[in-house]
């Protein structure tokens, strides 16, 4: 029986740290790789040894089979764990690992090829009486053939990468007039992410639940189900919150779906950990969606509910050991919920964000687990996924898990970069979520969570920002005479003249906020005492562009407002010239759809921007004529860079 003594973890971020933790616990040396962008990354510190494998772009580092194998040889590894993403579901990589005489911690290459190809996976599932979503998964990949099958299937329709995962290479088509553009965009994204632009078509089930089953199989004929996870809350087809078990399943349905998941795994001779995903409609019917031939991002909720270490089991199975667990002994105990912490800008529709994390203070307490790939000082760049950590809450029941998740999110402090913590907190506090009434349409039906109305931000938030500026001294003259301070959140601007009174911690505001307030300050903590006796507490951190106020788990960004315009016409918007379309974030130009002189209508496609492994449509804000195209396909741009000008 082969032994694993030195394990190369061919990945980065939180999953690399998490696999290293179990490897070390088993007495296995944890070995890592890093790109130029990850020289100072946390996952490098988590390894016993690590080597450089190339430049920042994944195609030249983490996706290079040759460089990974050279690293394994250099580090004298005897096994490779691929994590998830990157090369984890590439059959040629698994084969190359085995051909190099190394143990691949994952399924056989043949199983990866069968299940990694979603079209083949659906054919295998059908052959084993597993229900599948109606659609097309044929060999003819011409645009004409796909267009014809799209007409037969009808709308709503899902265009989906055959080799895809993580929501990449997917488009929903509600009108067949949109099909060609959706197909082209999905092909580009699939090619960039997976090196494979083959597509399949599925009837889009509008409001299903997304239910997946964790399976684990050894090489001795045992295949086990570790129950389900509900992953219905998604954005851009990417999961952001997962839980185990699901409120939608009773014991009978759980058994039937587990049986189907095991049948799907056995249809390809599956070994090691994998996940079989289903759509569950409102009638209780379920359909095979796909199988992920790897460990999943959301595996911690299963570990907590079933009391297992899935990475340990993966390593034992890869070493040839039989599973000692039995299906009759596996039952869920308690409830676990995971929130994916992404680097995203709450003030910009939660688009991916980059920058340096200046402060990282995760919550602690009973029932909380953090899997993180960052720490204070970490740099979040444009080359990789926006997920930086996962917060997992466990409780004796769902209500207890939600309470702990809410508390943990409210206590989470991340500074220097925007995150989706406010979004996750809004979900945790929502009555619909708490009732368990979640489908894949959840965020579509809660659009206000993605675009909160910051114009209604209470006066206290601005008062915290003003006091923070007072405290750091930049806005004050000798003698305590205030100068004008102007702060903006969304469309609201608050202008005041603040004066430091004679008494310690006493401030007087004149302007949009009027009156006196007493403030206690300690480090970043501020407590405001209003004249009526009301007390408000928050933390506020200043920087060169404004103040971030953290209150009740929410982060509100207050930026310095420009002085009032002397232009009576008020033409143009802050941050750009009239008709100037800028990049909402740094990224790579994937496509330019217009040229100088073109007439465009409002919301016509101008540019496709690829950032953090996703494509983003940049549309015309109004009708007009294109007077300048400032970028070209393949070019990298910074956030705020001019893309197109329209008159």
C-alpha positions as CSV (number, residue, x, y, z in Angstrom):
1,X,0.0,0.0,0.0
2,X,1.5,3.4,-1.0
3,X,2.4,5.9,1.7
4,X,2.1,9.7,1.6
5,X,5.0,11.4,3.4
6,X,5.4,14.6,1.4
7,X,2.3,16.2,0.0
8,X,2.4,19.0,-2.7
9,X,-0.7,21.2,-2.5
10,X,-1.1,22.5,-6.0
11,X,-3.2,25.5,-5.1
12,X,-3.3,28.8,-3.2
13,X,-5.4,30.7,-0.7
14,X,-7.6,29.3,2.0
15,X,-7.9,25.8,0.6
16,X,-4.1,25.4,0.5
17,X,-3.9,26.5,4.1
18,X,-6.8,24.1,5.0
19,X,-5.2,21.1,3.3
20,X,-1.8,21.8,4.9
21,X,-3.4,21.9,8.4
22,X,-4.7,18.3,8.0
23,X,-1.6,17.1,6.4
24,X,0.6,18.3,9.2
25,X,-1.9,16.8,11.7
26,X,-1.3,13.4,10.0
27,X,2.5,13.8,10.1
28,X,2.7,14.5,6.4
29,X,5.0,17.3,5.2
30,X,2.9,20.1,3.6
31,X,4.6,21.5,0.5
32,X,3.4,24.5,-1.5
33,X,3.7,26.5,-4.7
34,X,3.4,30.2,-5.3
35,X,3.3,32.7,-8.2
36,X,5.0,36.1,-8.2
37,X,1.7,37.6,-7.1
38,X,1.8,35.3,-4.0
39,X,5.3,35.7,-2.8
40,X,4.1,37.0,0.6
41,X,0.8,35.1,0.7
42,X,-0.5,33.4,3.8
43,X,-0.6,29.9,2.2
44,X,3.2,30.1,1.6
45,X,3.8,30.6,5.3
46,X,1.5,27.6,6.1
47,X,3.8,25.2,4.3
48,X,6.9,23.3,5.4
49,X,8.5,24.3,2.1
50,X,7.4,26.0,-1.1
51,X,8.7,27.0,-4.5
52,X,8.0,29.6,-7.1
53,X,6.2,28.4,-10.2
54,X,5.8,31.5,-12.4
55,X,4.3,34.9,-13.0
56,X,1.0,36.1,-11.6
57,X,-1.4,35.0,-14.3
58,X,-2.8,31.6,-13.5
59,X,-2.1,30.3,-17.0
60,X,1.6,30.8,-16.4
61,X,1.7,29.4,-12.9
62,X,-1.1,27.5,-11.1
63,X,-2.5,26.1,-14.4
64,X,0.8,24.9,-15.7
65,X,1.0,21.1,-15.4
66,X,4.7,21.1,-16.3
67,X,5.6,23.7,-13.6
68,X,3.6,21.9,-11.0
69,X,5.3,18.6,-11.7
70,X,8.7,20.3,-11.7
71,X,7.8,21.7,-8.3
72,X,6.8,18.3,-7.0
73,X,10.2,16.9,-8.1
74,X,12.1,19.8,-6.6
75,X,10.3,19.3,-3.3
76,X,10.6,15.5,-3.4
77,X,6.8,15.1,-3.1
78,X,5.2,11.7,-3.3
79,X,1.6,12.9,-3.7
80,X,-0.3,16.0,-5.0
81,X,-3.5,17.4,-3.7
82,X,-5.1,19.8,-6.3
83,X,-7.5,21.6,-3.9
84,X,-10.4,23.0,-6.0
85,X,-10.4,25.2,-9.1
86,X,-7.2,25.5,-11.2
87,X,-6.1,21.9,-12.2
88,X,-8.4,20.0,-9.8
89,X,-10.8,18.7,-12.5
90,X,-8.3,18.4,-15.4
91,X,-8.0,14.7,-16.3
92,X,-4.7,15.2,-18.2
93,X,-3.2,16.7,-15.0
94,X,-4.3,13.7,-12.9
95,X,-2.9,11.4,-15.5
96,X,0.4,13.3,-15.7
97,X,0.7,13.1,-11.9
98,X,0.2,9.3,-12.0
99,X,2.6,9.0,-15.0
100,X,5.2,10.8,-12.9
101,X,4.9,8.1,-10.3
102,X,3.1,10.3,-7.8
103,X,-0.2,9.7,-5.9
104,X,-3.0,12.0,-7.1
105,X,-5.3,12.9,-4.2
106,X,-8.6,12.7,-6.2
107,X,-10.5,10.5,-8.5
108,X,-9.1,8.5,-11.4
109,X,-8.4,10.5,-14.6
110,X,-11.2,8.5,-16.4
111,X,-13.8,9.6,-13.8
112,X,-12.6,13.2,-14.0
113,X,-12.9,13.1,-17.8
114,X,-16.4,11.6,-17.6
115,X,-17.8,13.8,-14.9
116,X,-15.8,16.9,-15.8
117,X,-17.5,16.9,-19.2
118,X,-21.0,17.9,-18.2
119,X,-22.5,16.5,-21.4
120,X,-20.9,13.1,-20.8
121,X,-21.9,13.2,-17.1
122,X,-25.6,13.8,-18.1
123,X,-25.4,10.8,-20.5
124,X,-24.0,8.6,-17.8
125,X,-26.6,9.8,-15.3
126,X,-29.4,9.0,-17.7
127,X,-28.0,5.6,-18.4
128,X,-28.2,4.9,-14.6
129,X,-31.8,6.1,-14.2
130,X,-30.8,9.4,-12.6
131,X,-33.2,12.2,-13.7
132,X,-31.6,15.1,-15.6
133,X,-32.7,18.5,-16.7
134,X,-34.1,18.6,-20.3
135,X,-31.6,20.1,-22.7
136,X,-28.9,19.5,-25.3
137,X,-25.5,18.0,-24.7
138,X,-24.6,16.7,-28.2
139,X,-21.3,16.7,-30.1
140,X,-22.3,19.2,-32.7
141,X,-21.0,22.5,-31.3
142,X,-21.6,24.7,-34.2
143,X,-23.4,28.0,-33.6
144,X,-26.2,26.9,-36.0
145,X,-26.8,23.6,-34.2
146,X,-26.8,25.2,-30.8
147,X,-29.1,27.9,-32.0
148,X,-31.6,25.3,-33.4
149,X,-31.6,23.3,-30.2
150,X,-32.1,26.5,-28.2
151,X,-35.3,27.2,-30.3
152,X,-36.5,23.6,-29.5
153,X,-35.9,23.9,-25.8
154,X,-37.3,27.4,-25.5
155,X,-36.8,30.1,-22.9
156,X,-35.8,30.6,-20.2
157,X,-32.6,28.8,-21.3
158,X,-29.3,28.2,-19.6
159,X,-26.1,28.3,-21.8
160,X,-23.5,26.4,-19.8
161,X,-19.8,25.4,-20.3
162,X,-19.5,21.7,-20.6
163,X,-16.2,21.7,-18.7
164,X,-17.2,24.5,-16.4
165,X,-17.8,25.1,-12.7
166,X,-18.1,27.9,-10.2
167,X,-20.6,29.8,-12.3
168,X,-18.1,30.6,-15.1
169,X,-19.1,30.2,-18.7
170,X,-22.8,30.4,-17.9
171,X,-25.5,32.7,-19.2
172,X,-29.3,32.8,-18.8
173,X,-31.2,33.6,-22.0
174,X,-34.8,34.9,-21.6
175,X,-35.2,36.0,-25.2
176,X,-33.7,34.1,-28.1
177,X,-32.6,37.4,-29.6
178,X,-30.0,37.4,-26.8
179,X,-28.8,33.9,-27.6
180,X,-25.9,34.7,-30.0
181,X,-24.3,37.2,-27.6
182,X,-24.8,34.9,-24.6
183,X,-23.2,32.0,-26.4
184,X,-20.2,34.1,-27.5
185,X,-19.7,35.4,-24.0
186,X,-20.0,32.0,-22.4
187,X,-17.6,30.5,-24.9
188,X,-15.0,33.3,-24.1
189,X,-15.3,32.9,-20.4
190,X,-15.2,29.1,-20.6
191,X,-12.1,29.1,-22.8
192,X,-10.3,31.6,-20.5
193,X,-11.2,29.6,-17.3
194,X,-11.1,26.0,-18.4
195,X,-9.3,26.0,-21.8
196,X,-12.5,24.4,-23.3
197,X,-15.3,26.3,-25.0
198,X,-17.8,23.5,-25.6
199,X,-21.3,24.3,-24.5
200,X,-24.4,22.5,-23.4
201,X,-28.0,23.9,-23.2
202,X,-30.5,23.3,-20.4
203,X,-34.0,24.3,-19.7
204,X,-33.7,27.0,-17.1
205,X,-35.6,26.0,-13.9
206,X,-36.5,29.5,-12.6
207,X,-36.9,29.0,-8.8
208,X,-35.3,25.7,-7.8
209,X,-33.3,24.9,-4.8
210,X,-29.7,23.9,-5.4
211,X,-29.0,20.8,-3.4
212,X,-25.7,18.9,-3.5
213,X,-24.6,15.6,-2.0
214,X,-21.2,14.9,-0.6
215,X,-20.0,11.4,-1.5
216,X,-16.7,9.6,-0.8
217,X,-15.7,6.3,-2.4
218,X,-12.7,4.1,-1.7
219,X,-10.9,1.7,-4.1
220,X,-12.5,-1.3,-2.4
221,X,-16.1,-0.9,-3.5
222,X,-17.5,1.3,-0.8
223,X,-19.3,4.5,-1.7
224,X,-20.8,6.7,1.1
225,X,-23.1,9.7,1.1
226,X,-22.4,12.3,3.8
227,X,-25.8,14.0,3.2
228,X,-26.7,17.2,1.5
229,X,-25.8,20.8,1.5
230,X,-28.2,23.5,0.3
231,X,-26.4,26.1,-1.9
232,X,-29.4,28.0,-3.2
233,X,-28.3,31.5,-2.4
234,X,-26.1,32.4,-5.4
235,X,-25.0,35.5,-7.4
236,X,-23.8,35.3,-10.9
237,X,-24.3,31.5,-10.6
238,X,-21.7,31.5,-7.8
239,X,-22.6,30.2,-4.3
240,X,-22.2,32.7,-1.5
241,X,-23.9,31.0,1.4
242,X,-24.3,27.2,2.0
243,X,-25.7,25.1,4.8
244,X,-26.1,21.5,5.9
245,X,-28.6,19.9,6.2
246,X,-31.4,21.4,4.1
247,X,-34.8,22.4,5.4
248,X,-36.3,21.2,2.1
249,X,-35.5,17.5,2.6
250,X,-37.2,14.9,4.8
251,X,-35.7,11.5,5.5
252,X,-37.3,9.9,2.5
253,X,-36.3,12.5,0.0
254,X,-32.8,12.6,1.4
255,X,-32.5,8.8,1.0
256,X,-33.7,8.9,-2.6
257,X,-31.3,11.7,-3.6
258,X,-28.4,10.1,-1.8
259,X,-29.1,6.9,-3.8
260,X,-29.1,8.8,-7.0
261,X,-25.9,10.6,-6.1
262,X,-24.2,7.2,-5.3
263,X,-25.5,5.8,-8.6
264,X,-24.0,8.7,-10.5
265,X,-20.6,8.3,-8.8
266,X,-20.6,4.5,-9.5
267,X,-21.5,5.1,-13.1
268,X,-17.9,6.3,-13.7
269,X,-16.0,4.2,-11.2
270,X,-15.5,7.1,-8.9
271,X,-12.9,7.0,-6.1
272,X,-12.2,9.7,-3.5
273,X,-14.3,12.8,-2.6
274,X,-16.8,14.3,-5.0
275,X,-20.1,16.2,-5.0
276,X,-23.2,15.4,-7.0
277,X,-25.4,18.5,-7.6
278,X,-29.1,18.5,-8.1
279,X,-31.9,21.0,-8.8
280,X,-35.0,20.5,-6.6
281,X,-38.1,22.1,-7.9
282,X,-41.1,23.3,-6.0
283,X,-43.0,20.0,-6.5
284,X,-40.2,18.0,-4.9
285,X,-38.8,16.6,-8.2
286,X,-35.1,16.6,-8.5
287,X,-32.7,16.6,-11.5
288,X,-29.0,15.7,-11.8
289,X,-27.1,18.9,-12.6
290,X,-23.4,17.9,-12.6
291,X,-20.8,16.2,-10.5
292,X,-17.8,18.1,-9.2
293,X,-14.9,15.6,-9.2
294,X,-13.0,17.3,-6.3
295,X,-13.4,18.7,-2.8
296,X,-15.9,21.6,-2.7
297,X,-15.5,25.1,-1.2
298,X,-18.4,24.4,1.1
299,X,-17.1,21.1,2.5
300,X,-16.7,22.5,6.1
301,X,-20.4,22.5,6.7
302,X,-20.5,18.8,6.0
303,X,-17.5,18.2,8.3
304,X,-19.1,20.0,11.2
305,X,-22.5,18.3,10.8
306,X,-21.1,14.8,10.3
307,X,-18.1,15.1,12.6
308,X,-15.5,14.1,9.9
309,X,-12.3,15.5,8.3
310,X,-12.9,15.1,4.6
311,X,-9.3,16.0,3.7
312,X,-8.0,13.3,6.1
313,X,-10.4,10.8,4.4
314,X,-9.2,11.9,1.0
315,X,-5.6,11.3,1.9
316,X,-6.4,7.9,3.4
317,X,-8.3,6.8,0.4
318,X,-5.6,8.1,-1.9
319,X,-3.1,5.9,0.1
320,X,-5.3,2.9,-0.7
321,X,-6.9,2.5,2.7
322,X,-10.5,1.2,2.9
323,X,-13.2,3.4,4.4
324,X,-14.0,2.3,7.9
325,X,-17.2,4.3,8.1
326,X,-20.5,2.7,7.3
327,X,-23.6,4.4,5.8
328,X,-25.8,3.2,8.7
329,X,-23.6,5.2,11.1
330,X,-23.8,8.5,9.1
331,X,-26.5,10.9,10.2
332,X,-26.5,14.7,10.5
333,X,-26.2,16.2,13.9
334,X,-26.9,19.9,14.4
335,X,-26.7,22.6,11.7
336,X,-23.8,24.4,10.0
337,X,-23.9,27.5,7.7
338,X,-21.0,28.9,5.7
339,X,-20.6,32.4,4.4
340,X,-18.0,33.1,1.7
341,X,-16.1,36.3,2.4
342,X,-15.3,37.9,-0.9
343,X,-13.2,41.0,-1.7
344,X,-16.1,43.1,-3.1
345,X,-17.1,46.8,-3.1
346,X,-20.4,47.3,-1.3
347,X,-20.7,50.8,-2.8
348,X,-20.4,49.5,-6.3
349,X,-22.9,46.7,-6.5
350,X,-20.5,44.3,-4.9
351,X,-18.2,44.1,-7.8
352,X,-14.8,42.4,-7.1
353,X,-12.3,44.7,-5.4
354,X,-8.6,44.7,-5.1
355,X,-6.2,46.3,-2.6
356,X,-4.2,45.7,0.6
357,X,-5.9,44.4,3.7
358,X,-4.7,46.7,6.4
359,X,-6.6,45.0,9.3
360,X,-8.0,41.5,9.6
361,X,-9.8,40.6,12.8
362,X,-12.0,37.6,12.5
363,X,-14.6,36.8,15.1
364,X,-14.0,34.2,17.8
365,X,-16.4,32.3,20.0
366,X,-18.4,29.0,20.4
367,X,-19.5,27.4,17.2
368,X,-17.4,29.5,14.8
369,X,-14.8,28.3,12.3
370,X,-12.7,30.4,10.0
371,X,-10.9,29.1,6.9
372,X,-8.8,32.0,5.6
373,X,-6.3,32.6,2.9
374,X,-5.4,36.2,4.1
375,X,-4.2,38.2,7.0
376,X,-3.4,41.8,7.7
377,X,-1.0,43.0,5.0
378,X,-2.3,40.5,2.4
379,X,-2.6,41.9,-1.1
380,X,-5.8,41.0,-3.2
381,X,-5.0,41.3,-6.9
382,X,-6.8,40.8,-10.2
383,X,-5.4,37.4,-11.1
384,X,-7.4,35.1,-8.9
385,X,-10.9,34.5,-7.4
386,X,-12.3,37.2,-5.1
387,X,-12.9,34.8,-2.2
388,X,-10.5,35.5,0.7
389,X,-12.0,33.5,3.6
390,X,-15.0,31.4,4.8
391,X,-16.9,31.9,8.1
392,X,-18.7,28.8,9.2
393,X,-21.1,28.7,12.1
394,X,-22.3,25.6,13.9
395,X,-25.2,25.1,16.3
396,X,-27.5,22.5,17.7
397,X,-30.2,23.6,15.3
398,X,-30.6,26.0,12.4
399,X,-31.7,28.9,14.5
400,X,-28.7,28.5,16.7
401,X,-26.4,28.4,13.7
402,X,-27.9,31.5,12.2
403,X,-27.5,33.4,15.5
404,X,-23.8,32.5,15.7
405,X,-23.3,33.4,12.0
406,X,-25.0,36.8,12.5
407,X,-22.8,37.5,15.6
408,X,-19.7,36.4,13.8
409,X,-20.4,38.6,10.8
410,X,-21.2,41.6,13.0
411,X,-17.9,41.2,14.8
412,X,-15.8,40.7,11.7
413,X,-13.4,43.5,11.0
414,X,-11.7,43.8,7.6
415,X,-10.1,47.1,6.6
416,X,-8.4,48.4,3.6
417,X,-10.6,46.6,1.1
418,X,-14.3,46.3,0.6
419,X,-16.0,42.9,1.3
420,X,-19.4,41.3,1.1
421,X,-19.8,41.0,4.8
422,X,-22.7,43.5,4.8
423,X,-24.5,41.4,2.2
424,X,-24.0,38.2,4.2
425,X,-25.2,40.0,7.3
426,X,-28.3,41.3,5.6
427,X,-29.1,37.7,4.5
428,X,-28.5,36.3,8.0
429,X,-31.0,38.9,9.4
430,X,-33.6,38.4,6.7
431,X,-36.9,36.8,7.7
432,X,-37.2,34.9,4.4
433,X,-33.8,33.3,5.0
434,X,-34.5,32.6,8.6
435,X,-37.7,30.8,7.6
436,X,-35.7,28.6,5.1
437,X,-37.6,29.9,2.1
438,X,-34.6,30.1,-0.2
439,X,-34.3,29.3,-3.9
440,X,-31.7,30.3,-6.6
441,X,-33.9,33.4,-7.2
442,X,-33.3,34.6,-3.6
443,X,-31.0,37.5,-4.4
444,X,-33.0,38.4,-7.5
445,X,-36.0,38.8,-5.2
446,X,-33.9,40.7,-2.7
447,X,-32.2,43.1,-5.1
448,X,-32.0,45.8,-2.3
449,X,-29.4,43.7,-0.5
450,X,-27.0,44.2,-3.5
451,X,-27.8,47.9,-3.9
452,X,-28.6,49.3,-0.4
453,X,-30.0,52.8,-0.2
454,X,-27.1,54.7,1.4
455,X,-28.9,58.0,0.9
456,X,-30.9,57.1,4.0
457,X,-27.8,56.7,6.2
458,X,-28.6,58.1,9.6
459,X,-27.0,61.3,10.8
460,X,-25.1,59.4,13.5
461,X,-23.0,57.6,10.8
462,X,-21.8,61.0,9.5
463,X,-21.2,62.2,13.1
464,X,-18.9,59.2,13.7
465,X,-16.9,60.1,10.6
466,X,-16.6,63.8,11.6
467,X,-15.5,62.9,15.1
468,X,-12.9,60.5,13.6
469,X,-11.5,63.3,11.5
470,X,-11.4,65.6,14.5
471,X,-9.5,63.0,16.5
472,X,-6.8,62.4,13.9
473,X,-6.1,66.1,13.8
474,X,-6.1,66.9,10.1
475,X,-9.2,69.1,10.2
476,X,-8.3,71.4,13.1
477,X,-6.8,74.8,13.7
478,X,-5.0,75.9,16.8
479,X,-7.6,77.1,19.3
480,X,-10.3,74.6,18.3
481,X,-11.9,76.6,15.6
482,X,-13.3,74.2,13.1
483,X,-13.1,74.3,9.4
484,X,-15.6,72.9,6.9
485,X,-15.9,69.1,6.6
486,X,-17.8,67.5,3.7
487,X,-18.5,63.7,3.6
488,X,-20.5,61.8,1.1
489,X,-22.2,58.4,1.1
490,X,-23.9,57.5,-2.1
491,X,-25.9,60.5,-3.3
492,X,-26.0,62.1,0.1
493,X,-23.5,64.8,1.1
494,X,-23.2,66.2,4.6
495,X,-21.4,69.5,5.0
496,X,-20.7,70.9,8.5
497,X,-18.4,73.2,10.3
498,X,-17.2,71.4,13.5
499,X,-15.7,73.1,16.5
500,X,-13.9,71.6,19.4
501,X,-15.5,73.0,22.5
502,X,-13.6,73.8,25.7
503,X,-14.8,70.7,27.5
504,X,-13.0,67.4,26.8
505,X,-14.8,65.5,24.0
506,X,-17.4,68.1,23.4
507,X,-18.1,69.1,19.7
508,X,-20.4,71.6,18.1
509,X,-21.7,71.1,14.5
510,X,-23.1,73.8,12.3
511,X,-24.5,73.1,8.9
512,X,-26.3,70.0,7.6
513,X,-25.9,68.6,11.1
514,X,-26.5,71.2,13.9
515,X,-26.1,70.9,17.6
516,X,-23.6,69.6,20.3
517,X,-22.5,66.1,20.9
518,X,-20.1,64.5,23.5
519,X,-17.8,61.7,22.2
520,X,-15.7,59.2,24.1
521,X,-12.8,57.8,21.9
522,X,-10.4,55.0,22.5
523,X,-8.3,53.8,19.6
524,X,-10.8,53.4,16.7
525,X,-13.8,53.1,19.0
526,X,-16.2,56.0,19.3
527,X,-19.2,56.4,21.6
528,X,-21.5,59.3,20.9
529,X,-23.7,60.7,23.7
530,X,-26.6,62.9,22.3
531,X,-28.1,65.7,24.5
532,X,-31.3,63.5,24.9
533,X,-29.2,60.8,26.5
534,X,-29.1,58.5,23.5
535,X,-25.9,56.5,23.2
536,X,-24.4,55.2,19.9
537,X,-21.2,53.2,19.5
538,X,-19.1,52.4,16.4
539,X,-15.5,52.2,15.2
540,X,-14.2,54.6,12.5
541,X,-11.0,54.4,10.5
542,X,-9.7,57.4,8.5
543,X,-7.5,57.3,5.4
544,X,-6.5,59.7,2.7
545,X,-9.8,59.5,0.9
546,X,-12.3,59.5,3.8
547,X,-13.6,57.4,6.7
548,X,-15.0,53.9,7.0
549,X,-17.5,53.5,9.8
550,X,-18.2,50.0,11.2
551,X,-21.4,49.8,13.1
552,X,-23.6,46.8,14.0
553,X,-21.7,44.7,11.6
554,X,-22.0,47.0,8.6
555,X,-19.2,49.0,7.0
556,X,-20.2,52.4,5.6
557,X,-17.8,54.2,3.4
558,X,-17.8,58.1,3.7
559,X,-15.6,59.8,1.2
560,X,-14.5,63.4,1.1
561,X,-17.0,65.3,-1.0
562,X,-15.7,67.8,-3.6
563,X,-16.4,71.5,-3.0
564,X,-19.7,72.8,-4.4
565,X,-19.5,73.3,-8.1
566,X,-19.4,76.9,-9.4
567,X,-20.8,75.6,-12.8
568,X,-24.5,76.6,-12.7
569,X,-25.3,74.0,-15.4
570,X,-24.1,71.1,-13.2
571,X,-23.1,69.2,-16.2
572,X,-21.3,65.9,-15.7
573,X,-21.1,63.5,-12.9
574,X,-18.5,63.4,-10.1
575,X,-15.5,61.2,-11.0
576,X,-15.6,61.7,-14.8
577,X,-16.4,63.8,-17.8
578,X,-19.8,63.8,-19.4
579,X,-20.0,60.7,-21.7
580,X,-16.9,59.1,-20.3
581,X,-17.3,55.4,-19.6
582,X,-14.7,54.1,-17.1
583,X,-13.6,50.7,-15.8
584,X,-15.4,49.9,-12.5
585,X,-12.4,47.8,-11.4
586,X,-9.0,46.7,-12.7
587,X,-9.0,43.9,-15.2
588,X,-8.3,42.7,-18.7
589,X,-10.3,43.8,-21.8
590,X,-11.8,40.6,-23.2
591,X,-13.8,42.2,-26.0
592,X,-14.4,45.7,-27.5
593,X,-17.8,45.8,-29.3
594,X,-17.7,49.3,-30.7
595,X,-15.5,51.6,-32.8
596,X,-15.2,55.3,-33.2
597,X,-18.1,56.7,-35.1
598,X,-20.6,54.0,-34.0
599,X,-24.1,55.1,-32.9
600,X,-25.1,53.3,-29.7
601,X,-28.3,53.2,-27.7
602,X,-28.7,53.2,-23.9
603,X,-27.4,49.8,-22.4
604,X,-25.7,48.7,-25.7
605,X,-22.7,46.6,-25.0
606,X,-19.4,48.6,-25.3
607,X,-16.7,46.5,-23.7
608,X,-16.4,43.2,-21.9
609,X,-14.0,43.4,-18.9
610,X,-12.6,40.2,-17.4
611,X,-11.7,40.6,-13.7
612,X,-11.1,37.9,-11.0
613,X,-12.1,35.1,-13.5
614,X,-15.5,36.6,-14.4
615,X,-16.7,38.7,-17.3
616,X,-18.4,42.0,-16.7
617,X,-20.5,43.8,-19.4
618,X,-19.8,47.5,-19.7
619,X,-22.8,49.2,-21.3
620,X,-23.6,52.6,-22.7
621,X,-25.1,54.8,-20.0
622,X,-27.1,56.7,-22.7
623,X,-27.6,56.9,-26.4
624,X,-25.0,58.8,-28.5
625,X,-22.1,58.5,-30.8
626,X,-18.8,56.9,-29.9
627,X,-16.1,59.5,-30.2
628,X,-13.1,57.6,-28.7
629,X,-12.3,54.0,-27.9
630,X,-9.4,54.1,-25.5
631,X,-8.7,50.4,-25.1
632,X,-8.1,47.2,-27.1
633,X,-8.8,43.5,-26.5
634,X,-6.1,41.9,-24.3
635,X,-5.1,45.1,-22.6
636,X,-5.0,45.4,-18.8
637,X,-6.6,48.5,-17.3
638,X,-6.8,50.0,-13.8
639,X,-10.0,50.9,-12.0
640,X,-11.3,54.2,-13.2
641,X,-9.5,54.0,-16.5
642,X,-11.3,55.6,-19.5
643,X,-12.7,52.9,-21.8
644,X,-15.0,54.7,-24.2
645,X,-16.2,58.2,-24.8
646,X,-19.7,59.0,-26.0
647,X,-21.2,62.3,-27.2
